[in-house]
Amino acid sequence: MRPIAYALVAFAASAVPSAGQADAQYKLLVLAMPSKYHYEYIPIARDSFEQLAKLHSFDLTWTSKTEAFDGDLRQYAAVMFLNTPSEELNAAQRKRFEDYMRAGGNAMVVHRAAITQPNAWPWFERLVGRTVGVHPMLQTGVVTTTDKRFPATYGVPERWIWSDEFYVTTNPHRQTISTVLTVDESTYDPTKIWPGQVSKPMGRDHPIAWHRPYERGRVFVTTLGHNGEMYRDPQYLNHLMGGIYWTATGLGATAEPSRR
């Protein structure tokens, strides 16, 4: 009888969620797939995200498989594409994600995920709000906070020395965004790019992080986050956590910023 009793105790323990699980405020799905230029970040980012989930009491589903989009996305307060291009999803998975957003779901797009191949998925390109063209080489520049009342800027300075690929974007779909971070092009060389390519400055209005409504949900986009070491940086993680918090809950933004 004793083995049976032990088995029942073990079953009961496994059936009851831990305190952390019971207190989880929301659930976040993160799709992080390796690619030619973005793979070393994955174990670092996963570890940091798991720590954020414990610290801020939310459930994290981390995956490198698009099959997660075959299931019920309604369980997630937000879905994050982390350095993973949207064209990795097949047609049925794209339809499920579109339905999720139209039902009030929320999305967060980080760095490489903002790049969509031309005409591959125009709906997602409109979700992002800007179209990424070329980008200069990774350089050190000064990131400027333009909305101090948005959660993704709370943990970063007004002028933030940062090294990244500062994406050049256009707006062919005429989408409106609310910018929270820009980059000062006078602090790096926006024309410095690989042979055979041309990069032109965007000027004073060079957004690198923004938010917007889309369908019936919220979208937060940050084009920062190229290499693995960034996912150990406390200020960058504060930036990401502010984006997660707002995207999943809609809370924290104290005023409606100007839109472009």
N, C-alpha and C positions, 0 to 999 in steps of 0.2 A: 504493500500500500504506500510505503514511503516514496518510491519513485513516482507513483501516480500523483501523490500530493505535491511533490516538487514540480512535476510537469504542469499541474494546475496553477501553481504560484507563478511559474515562468510564463504561462499563457496569459495570466491576468496582467502581469507586468508588461508584456509586449502589447497588450490590447489597450492599455491606458497611455495616452500621449504624455510626453515629458512636460515639465512646467513650461519650458521654452516654447514647445509646440502649442500648448494650450493657450498661452498668452499671445500668440502671434497675431499681429494687427492686420496683416494682409499677406498675399502670396505673390511672389515675383518669379517670372520665367525668364531665364537668360539663355539666349542662343549664342554660343561662342565656338565657332568652327575655325580650325587652322587653315592657313593659306600660305602662299609663297613668302609674303612679307609680314604676316601676322600669325605667329604660332608660339613664340617664346613667352608672350604675355599670358598665355592661358593658365598655367599652374599658379603663377603669381596672382593674377586677377581672381582666380577661383578662391584661393586662400583668403585674400582680402575681402571678397564679397561674403564669404562664409563668416568672417569675423564681424562684418557690418551687420549681417542678418542676426547674429547672436546679440550684438550690442544694442541694436535698434528693434529687436523683437519682431522680425518678419520671417516668413517662410521663404526659402530660396530653392527653386528648381533650376539646376545648372545642367545644360546639355550641349553636346556637339552634334546632336541628331535632329534633323528636321521633322522626324516622326512625332515629336512633341506637338506639332501643329495638326496632327491627325486626331488628337483627342479633344476634349472639351476645354477650350480656352477661357470659358467664362469663370473658371475657378481662380484665374489670375487677375489681380488688381492692375497689373501692368505686364507688358511683354517687352523685353529688351533685346535688340539686335546689337551685339557687342563685336565690333570689327568683323561682322559677317554680312556679306552682301545679300540683299533680299532675293536675288535671282536663284539662290540656293533652294528656295521653296518651289515645289512643283505647283501645277495649276490648281489642284484641289486644295493644297495647303494655303495657297494665296487666297483662294475663295473663303476658306475658313477664317483667315486673319481679317479679311475685309468685313466679313459678317460680324466678327468680334468687335471691330471698331465701330461698326454701324449700330451695334447694340450697346455702345457706351464703354467699350474697352479703351485701354490707354497704351501708348507706345513710347519707348525711349530708344533713341538711335545714337550710337557712339562711333565716332571716327570713320573707319572704312565702311561701316554700314550705311553711311550717308551717300556713298557712291553707287549710282544705279546706271547700268548700261543703257544707252539711248534706246528708247522704245521697248525696253524689256518688260517694264511694269510701270506704266505711266501713273497709275493710281498711287503706288508707293512713292514715286518721285514727287507727287503733289503732297503726300503725307509729310515728307521731309521738309518741304517748303522752299527749298533751293536745290538747284542742280549743280553738282560738283564737276568742275572741268579738270584742269591740270592743278598741280600743286608744286610750289617750290621745294627745294631740298629742305630737310630738317635743319632748322636754325633756331638760335635764341632770339627772342623778341619780347616785347612788352604787351601783355594782355591787359585790356582796360575794362573795368566793370562799368556797364552802362545802366544797370538796374540793381541797385543795392538792396532792393526790397524783395528780390526773388531768391528762394532758398538755395539755388545752385551757386549763388555768389556770396553767401553768408560766410563761408570759410576761406575765402581768398581775398587778397589785398585789392585795393582800388586799382593799383598798377602792379602787375604780377609778372615777374621775370620767369618766362617759361620757354622751353625748347620743344618744338613740334613741327609737323608739316601743316602750315597754315593754308588750308584749302582755299582756292579761288572758286567762287560760286556765281551763278547767274540765276535769273528768275523767269524762265521762258513760260511757265504756267501762270504767272502773275499771282502768286500766292502771297499772303500777308503773314509776316512773322513778328514776334516781339523779341527783340534782341536783348540779351543779358550780358554778353561778353563780345568785345571786338578786339582786333589786334592792331597795334600802331605800326603801320608800314614803314615809318621812318626809323624804326628800331631794328630792322633786318632788311635783307635784299629780296624783295618780292619777285625779281626777275631771275634769281639764281636757280637754274634748273638743269636737267640732264641734256647732253648734246642731242640735237634733233627736235627738241621741244621748245616752246615759247611760253613764258609766263608773264602776264602783264599785271601791274598793280590794280587793285580795286579802288584805291583812294581812301578817303576818310571813313567811308561806310564799308567796313570789312567785318561782317558778323562771323563769329566762330562758335557761338552758342545761342540758342533761342528756344522759345516755346510757342505753341499755337494750338487752337482747337482744330480738330479734324473729324469729319463725320460727326459722331456724338461723343467723341472722347477727347483726351488731352495727348499732346505730343511734346516731348522735350528732346532736343537735338544738341549734342556737343560734338564738334569736329576734332576735339583734342583727344589724345590717347594713343599715340603711335607705337611706342615701345614698352617692353615689359616693366622696366624700372619705374615708369610713371605710376604703375598700379601699387607701388609701395609708398608713394609720396602722400603725406597727410593732407596737403592742400588739394591735390587732385582728387583724392578720395572724398574729401569734404564736398567738392564740386559735384562728384558723381552722386553722393548720398543725398545732397540737396535736390538733385534732379529726380532721383528715385522717390524720395519723400513726396515731392509735389506731383509727380506723374501718377503715383499710386493712390494718393489721397485727395489731391486738389487743394491741399492746405498750405499755409505758410506765406504765400504771396500776399503782401499787405495792400497792394494797390495795383490798378491796371496800368501797365506801362504804355508808352507810345508804341505804335505799330508802324511797320514799313512794308 
